[in-house]
Amino acid sequence: MIKKLQKKYALSEQGAKDLIKGCLACVLQNLSFMFPVGLLYYLVSDLMNGGVPGGKIPFYVAGCVVCIGLILLTTFFQYNATYFATYKESGIRRITLAEHLRKIPLSFFGKKDLADLTSTIMADCTFLEQSFSHFIPELAGSIISTVLISIGLLFTDWRMALAALWVLPVAFAIVGFSAKIQENLNQKAMDVKMACADGIQECIETVRDLKANNAEQAYLKGLEKKIRAVEHRSILNEFGLA
């Protein structure tokens, strides 16, 4: 399993192990959020039966303290297992990438658009960082914890479980059918980013010619439009992917 994760996500061996730890940490965090729900269930049951007996007050106070402690502990563990581990792995990835680029002949870079190449590499690294710190462990942890919680609900009351869980297939269907739309939005965002990066690179390379022909202001106006296009497309993407 470690080897598969390394190959699929371009991780080091330690990075793959940290990814598994991050997923398990998210599972524990999600399960810790259910303890207050269970405590509330007992409290409501007592209230519906005429009130909370005096002998149970210490139980609820201790339960609140335990719930808060568990949530703080699992959140601390989850934060370290996802964010800290992710950016440690990101440093290893960037160093490894730099080593690979260092070994490539200079003729390769002469045939490529450097702005496009640089933007693509940096964007991919940034996306991987965000994915491993925000998306992948949380997604895997949510799926596992949801399955465990669903099993518990089914054993408690299958009618309540069906009422609470019917939205899951609908949510997965929405995500699945919207994949093409998300892909198109991401492609449009990448196109405007590439146009902006090309404009900046071209400005750097031709700054002397622009000054010699007194064309700086005209070029900067066009470059500003490209930057505004990136901002506009980013806003549209945020709404579209929400």
Beta strands, then each sheet from edge to edge (+ up, - down):
end
